[in-house]
Amino acid sequence: MAIDSSEFRRVLGHFPTGVTVVTAPTEQGPVGMAIGSFASVSLDPPLVMFCPGKESATWAKMSGTDRFCVNVLGDDQADVCGVFASKADDKFAGIEWSTRVTGSPVISGSIAWIDCELHAVHDGGDHDIVVGLVKGLSTENDNGPLLFFRGGYGRFEQI
Ligand SMILES: Cc1cc2nc3c(=O)[nH]c(=O)nc-3n(C[C@H](O)[C@H](O)[C@H](O)COP(=O)(O)O)c2cc1C
């Protein structure tokens, strides 16, 4: 059965995700991109993963580094997601950030951060499957998460 790409997007859009911004330091300054394809992989050793598109300019810049930080966005950070989903030249222009363990940017206001060393890159079709070895992680506040579902943003509601 041939799979139509817009139907693939529509159906997979029914799977809700959190929203992260994956950041890294480069010689040209900090870079980052909005990522929904983040997941935890292994507890021992502690591994996480995300899937950047092979055509992503940000991922191309990150490929020269051996580290990254996953910033989990809160439900008041949809604007931050918009910036990091864009193709702007300097996405960090209006962004406050600091560093923790690996020197990768931790974006102020994020609800959690997971600082990683690059562990492996696997082929994933038109995306790469990037696995990170966690070197440090913490929560920053008790805000709710920013969620992405059927192409729109939302908040988490306890049931
Ligand atoms: C909610 C959300 C989730 C996203 N998840 C991913 C993802 O998992 N992988 C990816 O390659 N792009 C993802 N994107 C799109 C990238 O953020 C965007 O294509 C990228 O930042 C474009 O800039 P670049 O080419 O300069 O890297 C997502 C965008 C949004 C809004």
The ligand as a MOL file (V3000), in Angstrom:
LIG
                    3D

  0  0  0     0  0            999 V3000
M  V30 BEGIN CTAB
M  V30 COUNTS 31 33 0 0 0
M  V30 BEGIN ATOM
M  V30 1 C 5.9420 21.3180 17.5080 0
M  V30 2 C 7.0490 21.1140 16.5090 0
M  V30 3 C 7.7800 19.9430 16.5160 0
M  V30 4 C 8.8090 19.7280 15.5810 0
M  V30 5 N 9.5130 18.5560 15.6120 0
M  V30 6 C 10.4980 18.3390 14.7200 0
M  V30 7 C 11.2490 17.1200 14.7450 0
M  V30 8 O 11.0360 16.2470 15.5800 0
M  V30 9 N 12.2210 16.9570 13.8170 0
M  V30 10 C 12.5040 17.9210 12.8790 0
M  V30 11 O 13.3870 17.7160 12.0640 0
M  V30 12 N 11.8040 19.0840 12.8280 0
M  V30 13 C 10.8230 19.3070 13.7310 0
M  V30 14 N 10.1400 20.4950 13.7160 0
M  V30 15 C 10.4780 21.4820 12.6890 0
M  V30 16 C 11.8080 22.1860 12.9750 0
M  V30 17 O 11.7830 22.8510 14.2310 0
M  V30 18 C 12.1040 23.1900 11.8500 0
M  V30 19 O 11.9750 22.5300 10.6180 0
M  V30 20 C 13.5030 23.7260 11.9180 0
M  V30 21 O 13.7350 24.4750 13.0500 0
M  V30 22 C 13.7300 24.5540 10.6730 0
M  V30 23 O 14.9050 25.2890 10.7600 0
M  V30 24 P 16.3280 24.8360 10.2110 0
M  V30 25 O 16.2300 24.2680 8.8280 0
M  V30 26 O 17.0660 26.1170 10.2730 0
M  V30 27 O 16.8590 23.7980 11.1490 0
M  V30 28 C 9.1050 20.7240 14.6290 0
M  V30 29 C 8.3680 21.9190 14.6220 0
M  V30 30 C 7.3570 22.1150 15.5450 0
M  V30 31 C 6.5800 23.4040 15.5250 0
M  V30 END ATOM
M  V30 BEGIN BOND
M  V30 1 1 1 2
M  V30 2 1 2 3
M  V30 3 2 2 30
M  V30 4 2 3 4
M  V30 5 1 4 5
M  V30 6 1 4 28
M  V30 7 2 5 6
M  V30 8 1 6 7
M  V30 9 1 6 13
M  V30 10 2 7 8
M  V30 11 1 7 9
M  V30 12 1 9 10
M  V30 13 2 10 11
M  V30 14 1 10 12
M  V30 15 2 12 13
M  V30 16 1 13 14
M  V30 17 1 14 15
M  V30 18 1 14 28
M  V30 19 1 15 16
M  V30 20 1 16 17
M  V30 21 1 16 18
M  V30 22 1 18 19
M  V30 23 1 18 20
M  V30 24 1 20 21
M  V30 25 1 20 22
M  V30 26 1 22 23
M  V30 27 1 23 24
M  V30 28 2 24 25
M  V30 29 1 24 26
M  V30 30 1 24 27
M  V30 31 2 28 29
M  V30 32 1 29 30
M  V30 33 1 30 31
M  V30 END BOND
M  V30 END CTAB
M  END
